Every structure is written in structure tokens, then in C-alpha cells.
Amino acid sequence: MAGPVASAEGLPRAARLTRSAEFRAVFGAAERHADRYFTMLAASSPTPQARLGLAISRRVAPRAVERNRLKRLIREGFRRHRRHLPAVDIVVMARPIACHTENATLSASLERLWQRIIRSCEPC
């Protein structure tokens, strides 16, 4: 049985969007990055670090196991890229086709989207 995730590898509360007002702020003033599997909305953050919010609806992934798989993949990608991301709040939404796609394809899609966000915010 695996132990708890080390703090350096985890996703601390400060790196997550937790309030509906934070989500509304991103939805209201976001730059959109999308492909056939995911849509990422990025808006400048009032905090000095990148923060992640997940919006995986039941309409997109009806079964909890599907929603959780998508969320795990997204969080893992965010953990790997967090130190390279500027101070932005990011909300990730999945499209219905993502439920029926293998993890390797979804990870590659997320990788491209993380790189787009990093490049688009370089001059920031």
C-alpha cells in the first residue's frame, strides 16, 4: 500500500481554485486553449503562483470512475508543469470524447495544452 504523497509532489490547497467566485473570475476573463479532448481557460491570478480548477461535468462523463480518471490525469499534468507556469488561474474542462480515449492520448493532449499556456504567457 502506498503512503501519502510527499508535499513536494502533492497539490497543496494554495494551488487549487476552491471558491465559486474564483471560478467565475476565470470564466469571465479567460484566454481559451482547446483541442478535441479538453478546453483550458487561463486568466491572471491574484496569487503569485499558478492555480488549478477542474470542471468535469456529469453530462460529459456520466460515471464517477470516468470523471475521476480525467481529473487524475489533469492534476498529474498540472503537478509536472506547475513550476513552469506563470501566475495564472486555470480551469480545465473535458469534452465527451475524452471518456472513451486512452490515457496516453489524453496525456499527450494535455501536454500540448500546458505548453501553449506556458508560451502564451512568456511575455507576462
Secondary structure, 3 states (H helix, E strand, C coil): CCCCCCCCCCCCHHHECCCHHHHHHHHHCCEEEECCCEEEEEEECCCCCCEEEEECCCCCCCCHHHHHHHHHHHHHHHHHHHHHCCCEEEEEEECHHHHHCCHHHHHHHHHHHHHHHHHHCCCC
